[in-house]
Amino acid sequence: MKIIGVIPARYASTRFPGKPLADICGKPMIWWVYQKIKHINEFSDVFCAIDDDRIQQICEENQIKCIRTRDNHPNHISRIQEVSEKIEADYYVCVNGDEPLITRDCIIPVLPDYIYQKPFFGGAMRTLSSPAETIDPANIKIVVSESGKCLYMSRTPVPYPKGTLKVSYKKYVGVECFNKQALNFFVDTPMGTIEKTEDIDHLRFLEYGVDMHFSLVESDSISVDTVKDLEFVREKMEERIKDKNSIECKILKENHSL
């Protein structure tokens, strides 16, 4: 089974332009994400999907494999679909380029055991740990069945705790697994009303009856959407680097940066 890791890295972020190149402990953010997932043995190869000369230059300087994609994709799923047109694989695993704290343990659970013959989507989710995280509309909340089948996604805290307070809210983590059928389905299908309302790309699958499954993982990873997020990630990364047994410390040693 051939599985490709793909890191979408768009330069023109609305809230944080150029964030893939933001410095984190002496290395650009995209470098950290690439180093994290290139060591995953289950991946046949790993590429950054880029759209800008500045990101390409950094990739080339740091021996990061990259694929140049169009700069007019409406979302990251469309960008990964372009990658699937250039590289044949059974599955394409998207690891968001703005989650440098991501770990292997967040990625492996989303990988399927066999090759599906229909559109497949697998994702990761974690339990929200604070009220501030829960009400933050940037954190996409997920409602799943006991088996992990996604029932709904929203920027609003769902489900509403009217019947019981014994509920834990789940948040989308930036790891997704698609097969070619799912990627083609997405780009060939128009945006639906709920997707447009919530501004959540994945709702296109739910609106048109494509199952999505999420695996619960333990993670403190956050997506860097603002300068404040970047400050938090820098602090966490510094803590990890000080731990001689951490993957971050080992990565820097392998690259002769310590």
C-alpha positions in Angstrom: 0.0 0.0 0.0 1.5 3.3 -1.1 0.9 6.2 1.3 2.1 9.7 0.5 2.5 12.4 3.1 1.5 15.9 1.9 2.1 19.2 3.7 0.1 22.1 2.2 2.1 25.3 2.7 0.4 28.4 1.3 2.2 31.7 1.6 -0.8 34.1 1.4 -2.6 33.2 4.6 -5.2 35.9 5.3 -4.6 36.0 9.1 -0.9 35.3 9.0 0.9 35.9 5.7 4.1 33.9 5.2 3.5 31.7 8.3 5.1 28.5 6.8 8.4 30.5 7.1 7.9 31.8 10.6 10.9 31.1 12.8 10.5 28.5 15.6 13.7 27.9 17.6 15.9 28.7 14.7 14.1 26.8 12.0 11.1 27.7 9.7 7.8 26.2 10.7 7.6 24.1 7.5 10.9 22.5 8.3 9.6 21.3 11.7 6.5 19.7 10.1 8.5 18.1 7.3 11.1 16.6 9.7 8.3 15.2 11.9 6.6 13.3 9.2 9.5 12.3 6.9 10.5 9.8 9.6 7.2 7.9 9.5 8.0 4.5 8.0 4.4 4.0 6.8 4.9 6.9 4.3 6.4 6.0 0.9 7.4 9.6 0.5 6.7 13.1 1.8 6.2 16.4 -0.1 5.3 19.9 0.7 2.6 21.3 -1.6 3.7 24.9 -2.2 2.6 27.9 -4.2 5.2 30.6 -3.8 8.9 31.2 -4.8 9.8 32.2 -1.2 8.6 28.9 0.2 10.3 27.0 -2.6 13.6 28.7 -1.9 13.4 27.7 1.8 12.5 24.1 0.8 15.4 23.9 -1.6 17.9 25.3 1.0 16.7 22.8 3.6 16.5 19.7 1.4 12.7 19.6 1.7 10.9 17.8 -1.1 8.3 20.0 -2.6 5.7 20.1 -5.4 4.7 23.4 -7.0 0.9 23.7 -7.1 -1.4 26.5 -8.4 -1.8 29.6 -6.3 -5.5 29.8 -6.8 -6.8 26.8 -4.9 -9.8 27.6 -2.8 -8.8 25.2 0.0 -6.1 22.7 1.0 -8.1 19.7 -0.1 -8.2 21.1 -3.7 -4.4 21.5 -3.4 -3.9 17.9 -2.4 -6.1 16.8 -5.2 -3.7 18.5 -7.6 -0.8 16.6 -6.0 -2.8 13.4 -6.5 -2.8 14.2 -10.3 1.0 14.3 -10.3 1.8 11.4 -7.9 0.0 8.1 -7.9 -0.7 6.6 -4.5 -3.4 4.6 -2.6 -3.7 7.3 0.1 -2.7 10.9 0.6 -2.2 12.0 4.2 -2.4 15.7 4.7 -0.5 17.1 7.7 -1.2 20.8 8.0 1.9 22.9 7.5 0.9 25.1 10.5 1.0 22.4 13.2 4.7 22.0 14.1 3.9 20.3 17.4 2.3 17.4 15.6 3.5 13.9 16.5 3.5 10.5 15.0 0.9 9.4 17.5 -1.5 11.8 15.9 -1.0 10.5 12.4 -0.8 6.7 12.6 -4.4 6.2 13.9 -5.9 7.8 10.8 -4.2 5.4 8.4 -6.6 2.7 7.0 -5.8 -1.1 7.1 -6.7 -1.8 3.5 -7.5 -0.2 0.2 -11.1 1.2 0.0 -12.9 1.1 -3.4 -15.1 4.1 -2.5 -14.3 7.6 -1.3 -12.4 7.4 2.0 -11.7 10.1 4.6 -10.0 9.5 7.9 -9.1 12.3 10.4 -7.8 13.0 13.9 -9.5 14.7 16.8 -8.6 15.5 20.3 -10.5 16.4 23.5 -10.8 20.1 24.2 -9.2 21.0 27.5 -10.5 24.5 28.3 -13.6 26.6 28.0 -11.6 29.2 26.0 -10.7 26.5 23.4 -14.2 25.3 23.3 -15.8 28.6 22.4 -13.1 29.7 20.0 -14.6 29.5 16.5 -11.2 28.8 15.0 -11.4 25.4 16.7 -13.6 23.1 14.7 -15.8 21.0 16.9 -16.6 17.4 15.9 -19.6 15.2 16.9 -19.0 11.5 16.3 -20.8 8.2 16.9 -19.4 5.5 19.2 -17.6 4.0 16.2 -16.0 7.4 15.3 -18.3 8.1 12.4 -18.6 11.9 12.0 -22.1 13.2 12.5 -21.4 16.9 12.3 -18.7 19.6 12.4 -19.2 23.1 13.6 -17.5 26.2 14.9 -20.1 26.4 17.6 -19.7 24.1 20.7 -21.8 21.0 19.8 -23.6 19.0 21.1 -25.5 21.4 23.4 -25.5 20.0 27.0 -29.3 20.3 27.7 -29.9 16.7 28.8 -26.6 16.1 30.6 -23.4 17.9 31.5 -21.4 14.7 31.0 -20.0 15.7 27.6 -16.5 16.3 26.4 -16.0 18.4 23.3 -13.8 17.1 20.5 -11.6 19.3 18.2 -10.3 18.7 14.7 -6.6 18.1 14.5 -4.8 18.9 11.3 -4.3 15.4 10.0 -6.4 13.9 7.3 -6.2 10.8 5.0 -7.9 10.7 1.6 -7.9 8.3 -1.2 -8.0 9.5 -4.8 -11.8 8.9 -5.1 -12.4 11.2 -2.1 -10.2 14.0 -3.5 -11.8 13.8 -6.9 -15.3 13.7 -5.4 -14.5 16.9 -3.4 -13.3 19.0 -6.4 -16.0 17.7 -8.7 -18.8 18.5 -6.2 -20.2 22.0 -5.6 -20.1 23.7 -2.2 -23.3 23.0 -0.2 -25.3 25.4 2.0 -24.0 24.0 5.3 -20.4 24.2 4.2 -20.8 27.7 3.0 -22.5 28.7 6.3 -20.0 27.1 8.7 -17.0 27.7 6.4 -15.7 24.2 7.0 -14.5 22.4 3.8 -15.1 18.9 5.2 -18.8 19.4 5.4 -19.0 18.9 1.7 -18.5 15.2 2.3 -21.2 15.0 4.9 -23.7 17.1 2.9 -23.4 14.7 0.0 -23.4 11.5 1.9 -19.7 10.5 2.1 -18.7 9.0 5.4 -15.9 10.5 7.5 -14.3 8.8 10.4 -12.2 10.4 13.2 -9.8 8.8 15.5 -9.3 10.2 19.0 -5.7 11.1 19.7 -3.8 12.7 22.6 -2.1 15.9 21.5 -1.3 19.4 22.6 -0.8 20.5 19.0 -2.4 23.7 17.8 -2.6 25.3 14.4 -0.7 28.6 14.1 -3.2 31.0 12.9 -2.0 34.2 14.7 1.2 35.7 16.2 -0.2 34.7 19.6 -0.4 31.1 18.5 3.2 31.3 17.3 4.4 32.5 20.7 2.7 29.6 22.4 4.2 27.1 19.9 7.7 28.6 20.4 7.4 28.1 24.1 6.3 24.5 23.8 9.0 23.7 21.3 11.7 25.1 23.6 10.4 22.9 26.3 10.5 19.8 24.1 14.0 20.6 22.8 15.3 20.6 26.4 14.1 17.1 26.8 16.9 14.9 25.5 14.4 12.0 24.8 12.0 14.1 22.7 11.7 13.7 19.0 12.4 17.4 18.6 15.7 17.1 20.3 16.6 14.1 18.3 15.7 15.9 15.0 18.0 18.8 15.8 20.8 16.4 16.7 20.4 14.5 13.4 20.6 17.8 11.6 23.6 18.9 13.6 21.7 21.9 15.0 22.6 21.1 18.7 
